[in-house]
Amino acid sequence: MKTFVASILAAGTFIAGASLWSSLVSGFSDNTLAASTNITFSAEIPLETRQLEVANRLGSVRIHGTNNSPGQWTWNLTVRARSQDEASRIAQSINCQHSQMGTRLALKVLFPHTLSNVSVESKFEVSVPSPASVKATDAFGEITASDL
């Protein structure tokens, strides 16, 4: 698991890499996963947020700082499966938990214990107020941060 802590890095861009797309497919090719379902959720990050934690798996986390407005976060989930019913069922079992406690915002993707014969991509795009410290983890994906 990769961890990124923005508060200890100098100015600039940090990239910790792994595959952006992760498949949980055994004995199936991408061609057999013809159906897909997408879920997108967005919310504002209050200007007074001073601490952000993002925990993701199976996709990317892109974070950049903003000085002039409240931030925003967007989570996009894509599930590919053999049938539309299966893709929808799996997508509904994956959840993005978000909680604001005072000046701390936590975002965490929760997966079921078992996923098989599907392809899953979970991506975050986050614009956070620049004074905030940021901690991001991603078990299988790229973490990119700038202007923090």
VENQUI-V888747 format. One line per field, one symbol per residue. ss: DSSP state (H for helix, E for strand, L for the rest). A space follows every 10 residues. Layout:
BEGIN
ss->???
END
This chain:
BEGIN
ss->LEEEEHHHLL LLLEEELLLL LEEELLLLLH HHLLEEEEEE EEEEELLLLL EEEEEELLLL EEEEEELLLL EEEEEEEEEE ELLHHHHHHH HHHLEEEEEE ELLEEEEEEE LLLLLLLEEE EEEEEEEEEL LLEEEEEELL LLEEEELL
END
